Amino acid sequence: MTKHTVTLTDNLTGKQVELDVLSPTMGTKTIDIRKLTKELNLFTYDPGYLATASCSSAITYLDGDKGELLYRGYPIEQLAEQSTFLEVCYLLLKGELPTQAEKEDFEHIITRHSMLHDQMQFFYRGFRRDAHPMATMVGVVGALSAFYHEDLNIHDPIQRERCAHRLIAKMPTIAAWSFRYSRGLPFMYPLNKLGYADNFLRMMFAVPTEEYEVDPLLAKALDVILILHADHEQNASTSTVRLAGSSEANPYAATAAGIASLWGPAHGGANEAVINMLREIEKSGQPLSHWVDRAKDKNDRFRLMGFGHRVYKNYDPRAKIIRKLANEILDKLPPGNPNQKLFDIARELEQIALSDEFFKERGLYPNVDFYSGVIFLSMGIPVTMFTVMFALARTVGWISQWNEMMGDEESRIGRPRQLYIGSPRRDYVPVAKR
């Protein structure tokens, strides 16, 4: 087979460098520019790394033009319909779907790692009651290394695996306790007889004085949402986890860094923005056509949140799955729900976007964030917890990516370059002479 290369010429000096072109299993070919600086003394300039592959990975593949998302080669549609979140966790971590025995063993391990060290409840009490749950999450997850420091040898695959198990298992407890603390509610401990999603819902909403029955539809919906958000290739938070971990920081610190990155409204706050938009529409009293017309007006800064996607130029494959769940849940809600008007607006807006040529021509279909926010609100999960839910789902992706990087011999400490545009060298002038 002919070797594929690209030759780059410096037109100022005439020097050339031949760069290898790397072929992926699927997707766009990538130019290996590692010789560029040595041969031509040049860097590349790519703000946001939009055209730069910072690593090689075998975990997740997405094609935005085709609307395709694969975990370890498996289409997200098949996993969401036939798998469970913990089975997907195993797949992302290990690379293959588990056998029945492996699945049961993995579920047993995760279930029995779900409790937090009792001392951690005092850590929560160091926060103000009105602290944002994401602030609490960053602090508590980062503090895990202070409680499990016996397994912090990141070069030992067995210790890395135990760290991964702890993070996946304890994140629902950490997340639920962040909510409980903000509401002044007593902490609920996990029950080993319950599944992953069931346990989380119980820890969120149960009270010690009463039995709590988990709604099977809500548990199923949550499990599917967790699958849909488990990983999404090299996004901002995942890249943050890899960059923090590249310095050989412990996995709890790297995960806390990922949570902090996810907290940004441009990343993890999209479904919160959807609910805020729906509330603005409801409060205005204006007909929905008014807002749709504003969205179509290129001179108006108003945008319909939850429509279209930065990566997916086609229909978000995750949205197709979650749309069905959203409708099932909304149809089941009892009359008199305080958010009913909001849900009615969401459904009407969805129908407009799916049928209006303006939106169809531009690929502005409802994305996964449009539906997930509506589902969370219908479950009783407040808007302040939306990004926490995202972090809960994405933890397995982060730790899988971190673990892959730790086992990659080509991995190096992250050291991005810059295009310096400041002052040239100049001499210090004493203050009396300035």
Secondary structure, DSSP 4 states (H G I P E B T S, - for coil): -PPPEEEEE-TTT--EEEEEEEPPSSS--EE--TTHHHHH------GGGTT------SSEEEETTTTEEEETTEEHHHHHHH--HHHHHHHHHHSSPPPHHHHHHHHHHHHTT-SPPTTHHHHHTTS-TTS-HHHHHHHHHHHHHHH-GGG--TT-HHHHHHHHHHHHHHHHHHHHHHHHHHHTPPP----TTS-HHHHHHHHHH--TTS--PPPHHHHHHHHHHHHHTS--SS-HHHHHHHHHHHTT--HHHHHHHHHHHHTSTTTTTHHHHHHHHHHHHHHH---HHHHHHHHH-TT-----TTBS-SS-SS--HHHHHHHHHHHHHHHHSPTT-TTHHHHHHHHHHHHHHHH-HHHHHTT--B-HHHHHHHHHHHHT--GGGHHHHHHHHHHHHHHHHHHHHHT-TT-----------S--------GGG-
